[in-house]
């Protein structure tokens, strides 16, 4: 496979200040992410940042980082600038790996890229895994996705979808075996040309209501392919508690 992996990294974080530079076993977190992404099949790995400190930390470790504008409304808009700065062709495949996932599975990155490489009709790709309990199904912080017969996204929602009407009339405490709900995983692949198009797409009311940016893509009629993985990915780093957990994992690996 040939694809580019881009890692957005910003210093501003309300729950964990200076998160990309947080030390994990003697290296900044953003560097740990790069090292994990390099285990994938990506032909190029590059950090997209709006901060000189992050750029310097990445380059000090021997990797590549590019400064972007600091006024992007979303991470997708930042990636659109990056494909221009890198001079990528419209058909190039780009996978967005969050800069706070130092334990991301490299095979998941490859699978998201493969969706686009194998199907030229897709504008985007992402991933999901099965939900196995009623509490997660009802949790609005757990984003659900419903797929069509070709494993393309029909809709993403914070609401429990699809709703098992008859089964839940009897009991909502357990999931009926025929339901098979899917939890969305926040990793995305794009064609570079679509990233250039995306920044021109008007926001949709459904993305505003659900607070889910990917709904803009479906609203405007573009197809999103979804890889179904057997296991939930290891959680990223959002809080000091998450950072402590990841530090423990790396200490056990060394």
N, C-alpha and C positions, 0 to 999 in steps of 0.2 A: 504494500500500500504506500501511497505517497500523499501525505497531508501535513498541514502546519498546525502545531499546537500553540495557542496564545494564552498567556496567563495574566489576567488583569490584576493589578496590585495597587491598593491605595492605602495611605497611612491613616486616613480618617476612619475611625470606628468608635462608636459610642460605648460599646460594651467591653472592648479590648483595645485600648489606645496603642498605636504603633504596631499593630498586629503583624504585618508582613516581616517586620524585623525582630519579632520575638525569638529569643534563643531556644533552639531545640537541639540538645546534644552538641552544643558548640557551633551551630550554624543557624543563620536566620531562617525563619519558616519559609520564606519565599524560595530560598535555595533548596530546602528540603523538597518543596513541591517540584521544582525543576528536575531534581535528581530522580524523583519518582516518575515524572512524565517522560524522561529520557529512556525509561524502560519500555515505553510503548514503541510503536512503529513510526512515530512522527519523524519526518525528514528535517524539520526545523522546529525548534522550541525557542520561544521568545517571550519575555515579560513586557507587558504594556503598563506603564506607570506614569503618574503625573508628578512624581516626587524624585528629586535628585538623590536623596538618601537611599531610596530603594534601588535606583539605577546603579549607584556606586557599589552597593552591597552585592548586587547580582554580578556586576563586572569584576569585582574583586575575587569572586569565586570562579571566574573564567567563563561566565555565560553571557548571553545577550539580552539587553533591555533597551527599549526605545521610549523616549519621553513623548507623551501625548498631551493634548489640551486638558485643562483641569475643570472645564465647564460642561462636560458631557452629562446629559440627563440620565443615561443608563450605561451599563457595561456593554450592551450591544452597539451603542453609538461609538464607544471607545474602540471596539473591534473594527468598526467601519473605517475609522481613521487609520487604524493599523494596517489594514489591507492595502490602503493607498500608500502609506509610508514604506511598506515592504514591496510595493509594486507587483502584487499578486494578480494573476490573470483571473478573469471572471469565473472560470471553471475550477479554480483551486479550492480544495476542501480545507476548511479551518475548524478546529475543535477548540472550544472555549473551556479551559480548566481553571476553576476558581483558585485564587492564590492562598486560600486557607484550608487546602485539602492535602496535607503532606502524606497521607496514607491512601490516596486514591489508587484504585486498582488499574494498572496500565492496560489490562485486557478490556476494561470498560471503555477506555479512551479509543482503543482500536475498533471496538464494536460500533461505537457511535459514528466514527469516520467511515466504517465499512458500509453503513446504511446509505450514505450519500454516494460513495464510490460505485455501489452496485445498482443504484436506481437514479438515473439522471433526471427523473421527473420531480425529485424531492428538492425543496429549497432549504430545508432544515432537518436535523435529526436530534433525537434525545433518547432517554432511557427510562425504564420503569421496572418495578418488581411487585410481586403479589402482596396484598394486604391479608393478614391471617387472623385479625381480631377486630371485634366490633368497635372497640375504643378508638383505634387508629382510623377506622372507616368514618367515624363520626367527628373526628378531630379536624377543625378548620385549618390547623397548621400543617396538616398532612394533605398535600395536593394530590387529587385523584385525576386519572386520565382514562378516557374510554377510547378504544381503538376500533377501526373498521377491519374488514376481512384481510386487508393487505398490511396490517400493522401500522396504519397511519392514524394520527391523532384525530379524533372527531371533536373532542372537547376536553378542556382542563377545568377543574373546579375545586374549590375548597369544600364544597358541599359533598355529601355522600352520593356518588354516582357510580354505576346505575343503581336506582332505588328499587330494591326487591319488594314490590308492593304487597304481594300476598304473604310472603314469608314474614315481613315485618309487621303485618297486621296481627300475626300470632305471637311473635317474640322478636324484640330488637336487641336482645342481649348477646345473640350469637349470629354469625354470618351463615346464611344457607350455603350448602356445598356447591350449588350451581352458580353462585354469584361471581366468584373470582375477580374481585376488584383489584385495581392496579394503582400503586403509588408512584407518582412522578419523581424522578431523580433529576436534580438540577445541573445536568451537564448537557451542553448543546454543541452540535456541529452545524456548519453553514457552508454554503457556496459563497466564495468571495463576492461574486456578482450580486447575490441576494443581499449581502451586508450593505453593499452600496445602494441597493434599492430600499432597504429597510428604513434608512434614515429619512427617506422621503414619504414614508407611509404615515398617514394621519392616525393618531390614537383612536381606539375604539371604546365605546362606552362599556363593553363587557370587560375589557382589561382594567378599566378604572374601578368598576364594581367589585371584581374579584381580586384586584391588585395582583394580576398575573400578566406579565409583559408578553408572554408567548401567545396570548389570545389575539393580539394585534395581527399576528401572522395568519391565523385561521380566519379572522374577520375579513381579511383582504383576499382570501381564496388561495393561499399558498399551502402546499402539502408539507407536513412534518412526519417523517418516519420515526418509529419508536422501537428501540431494541428492548426486549424483555430479558432481564437478567435474573438468574435463579436466586441471588442473594442480595439483601440490602447492603449498600456500600457502607464503609466505615464513616462515621460522622466527621464533619470538618470541625474547624476551630472557630467558635463564636464567642466563647466566654473564658474567663480565667480557669474555670473547672475543666473545660475542654482542653485547654493548653496543658494543664497538669496531666490529664489522661494521655495525651499524645507524647509528652515528655517521658512518661513512664514506659510507653511502648518502645520508644527509641532507646531508652536506657537498657531495656531487656534485649534489644537487638545488637547492641555494641559489645 
